[in-house]
């Protein structure tokens, strides 16, 4: 079902299993070394099915169920559908930025197909969506998809609820943030706000009555997540999140060019700074639009390498950083 303001019937369960951004996709992320992709992602989802069914939990997926809006691998889609249908209760799925081609969910997006076929319940518009009876506590759940405005006041959304929760998929400034990130703010009537989108687990922040949490992804896509521990989380009737272990391997990234002898640190820092002068001077957004693979900027950097006789270690670092920048641009 695709929800655009509608509400689901109330459900009795023993808690909510919260799953952060699976990013299911047939394309293996650039630095992952897995020979069978996306088997690690599907294995984590299978474990989530077991946890939910064994402990009588409803399921919430925080967005980015898919890594790309249109997944073309039919076998993978069938395998994912099989896994999702293993949940005793149909998962409630927020819409993430990777799930959509445009500003909102449309029939062109693969996630819409899963909603229309009742494999999952997809929240396409910001609204209160469900109530869950967890023991003696009644928990109201609202959701805001990526790109839609997080409400500042949800009072009156859930009559008689003991705990008011909201799930989002946004750039939130948890740990200092970055340009464009929204600082956590008080949402009137909301006790707990759980965010997806930000890949690492973040320390919670309380603003007014509202406690903001960011559990982090179950899929480590980029090398900056090398120390991130993928987990699912059980939300109880009191608003507490309990971590649940998921299967994962530690050594899954190709770190070529990212690990440099500490003795060379100062030299490397100076050389990287010099090598990036060209990149900073280039009109990189314009060049990336002209060349989706970053080839124009890359040519300028390679010329700088030749001119300065840059070391192989620094070349590897800069090429890696440029590659990641190009990939982020392609996925944005």
N, C-alpha and C positions, 0 to 999 in steps of 0.2 A: 504494500500500500504506500502511496505517496501522500504525505500529509502537508497540506497548505492551510493550516488553521484548524483542521479537525483534531479531535481528541480520541485517543484509544480508550477502550473500556478499562476500568480499574482492574488491577492484577494483584493477587496475593502471592508473596514469595518471601524468601529469607534474606534478600539483599539484592544489590545490583552488581553485576560483573562489568567493570569499566575497562574497555580495550582501547588503547591509544593507537591511532593511525596505522593500520596494517600495511598500506602501500602495496597491495597485491598487483603484480605486473609481470609480464613475460620478459621484460628487458632488465637484465641484471645491472645494478648500479655500478658505475665505473670502476671503483676500487675494491669491490667485493671479489673474493677469490673462489666463491662457491662453484663447484662444477655442475650442480643440479639446482638451478634457480627456477622458480621461487620456492623450492621445497622447504627451506627453513621458515618461511613466512607461513606456509600452510600447516607446518608442524606446530607452530605456536597457536594457530587458530584451532587446530584439533585439540590441543591441550586445554584451550579455553572452553571448548565444547564439553570436555570431560569435567572440568571444574564447575561449570554452570549447572550441568545436569546432576552431578553428584551432590551439590550443595543447594539445589533448588533456587537458583539465581536467575533473575531477568538479566538481559544483556544490553549494554549501551556501547556503541562504537563511536568514537569521538570525531570521526571524519576521515577523509582520505582512505576509504576502504580500497580504492584503486589508486595506482600510481599515475595512470593516465586516464583522461576522460573517456577515451574509446579504447577498450582492450580488444585486440583483434584475434587473440589466440582462443579459439573456440574450446579446445580441450581444457585450457586453464579455467575458462569461465564455468564449464561444466563441473570441473573438480571443485572450484570454489563454492558453487551452488550446492553441491553434495555436502560439503563441510558445513555450510551455513544452515542447511536444512536439518543437520544433526542436533542443533540446539532445540531443547524441549519447548522453549518460548522463542518466538520470532525476534531477532535482534532489532533494536531501535538504533537507526544510523543517522548521524548528522552529516551534512554535506560539507566536504572540505574543498579547498582550492584545486586539488588534483583531480577531483571528481567531476569537474565541470569545464566545458570549453568556453562558456560565456560567463555572464555575471550570476546567473542562476541555473538550476538544474533544468534541462530540456530533454526531449525525446532523443536527441542526438547523443546523449551520454549513457554509457553502459550501466551506471548505477540506477538510472531510471528504469531500465529493463528489469532489474532485480526487484525494484519496488512494485512495478506493475504486475509482476508475476508472483507477488506475495512471498518472496524469499526473505525479504527484510521489510521493515517499515522505515521509509526514508522521510526525514523532516526537511522539506523544501522551503519552508517559510518560518521566520522567527515567531514563536508562539508557545504557550503552555501546551503540552502534548499528552501527558499521561499522569496517573496517580498509582502508587504502589503501596499495598498494605504489607509492611515488614514487621512481623510480630505485632506489638501493640501500637506501632507508630505508622502514621500515614504520611507518605513522602510524595510531594508534588514535583514533577519534572518538566522543565521547559527547555527549549533549544533555540540557538541562533546559528544558522549556517554561516559559512565564510562570506565576507563581503556585505553582510547585513548588520544593521545597527544593534548593538547589545542594549537591551532596555535599561533604563535607570530606575524604573519603579515597576515591580511585579506584584504589588499588593492587590489582593482580590483575585489573583489567578487561580488559587486553589482554596476553596472553602473548606475549612476544617482540617487542613493538613498540619501535621506537627513539624515537618521539615520542608522548607522550600528550597529546591535546587534548580540550577540552570547549567546547561552544557553549551559551550561555545567552541568555535574554531577560528582563532584570531591571533594577531600579533600583539601579545601582551608583554609589558615591560616588567618581568619578574626580577631578573638579576641585572639591574642597571638598564636593561633594554637597549634599544638601538633606534636610529631615526625612524619615525613613523609608528613605533610601538605605543600602545595605549597603556598608561599606568592603571593598575587596579583601582577601582573606585567603588564607593558604596552603592549597592543596588538595593533600593528600598524594598523590603519584604523578602529579600533573598538571603538565606543562611549560608549556602555553599554554591560557589560557581566553579565548575571543572572545565578546564580548557584543553583543547587538542592543539594541533598545528605546530607547537614548539616541541622539537624532537627530544630534548633532554628533560629528565625529571627536574622540577624546580621546587625550591623551598616555598612553602605557602606564605601568602600575605593576607592580612586582615585589614579591610577598609570598612569602617563603620561596623555594621552587622555582618557584612559579607566576607566569608573566607574564600580566597581564590587559590585554586590548586591546579597544577599542571603535571599529570602523571608521566608524560613522555611516551614515545612511540614503542611499539613492540618490534618494529623493524629498524635496524641500524643501516641507513643507506649511505652515509658519508663518514669519512675518516675522523671527523671531529666527534663522532659518537663512539670512538674506540673504547672508552671507559664506561659508557652507558650500559646499565643492566636492564634488559627488556623484561618488563613485568606487566601482568594484569593486576587489577585492583578491585577488591570487594568493598562496596559502599554499604554501610549498615544503616539502620533506622535513625541512629544518632548523628549521622553525617561524618563518620570516621572512615578513612580509607585504609584497607589492609592489603599489603603487597602479596602477590601470588607468583611464585617462581614459574618461569617458562623455559623450555629447552633452548639453549643457545651455545654457540662455540665462541671462544675468546679470540682466536687468531683468524679473523675472517677478512682482514683488509690487507691489500698490497701497500706497504708503507714506503715503497721506493721513492727516494727524493724527499721524504718527510722526516727521516731520522738521520741526523748529522752528528759526527763526533763532537762532544762538548768542547774539546780543546780548540776547535776551529770556530767557536761561537762568534767571537767578535769579528773575525774576518768574514764569516758567512753573512752576518748582519749587515756589514758595510757593503758587501757585494750585492746582496739582495736589494738593498735600498737603491744602489746605483742602477741595477738592472730594471727596477720598477719605475725609474724616472721616465723612461720612454712610455710605459703603460699609462702613467698618470698624466703625461702631456698629451697623449692621444685622446681623441674624443670617443672614448670607448663605447658609450651607449649607441652613438651614431654608427660606429664601425661594426658593432655587433649586429645592428639591424641590417647593415649592408652585407654582412657575411655572418650567417648564423653559427658557423663553426669557429668564429674568432680568427680566421686566417689572416686578415689584414693586420690586426694588432700583433698576432703571432709573428708575422714576417718582420715587423718593426723590432720586436724584442730579439728575434734571432740575429738581426743585423747588429743590434747592440751587443749581443754576446760575442760576435765575431770581432767587432771593433775593440772591445775591452779584454778579449781572451778570457772570458768568464769561465770559472772552474766548472767541471761536470756536476758537482754536487749542487751548486747554486742554480745551474741550468735546469736540473731536475726539479728543484723546488719551485722555481718560477713557472715552468711548464705545467706542473701539477696544479698550482694555484690558478693559472689561466684556464686550464681545463675545467676546474670546478666552477669558476665564474661563468664560463660558457654554458655549462650544464644547468646552473641555477637560472640563467637567463632563458634557456630553452623551456624550463619547467615553470617559469613565472607566469 
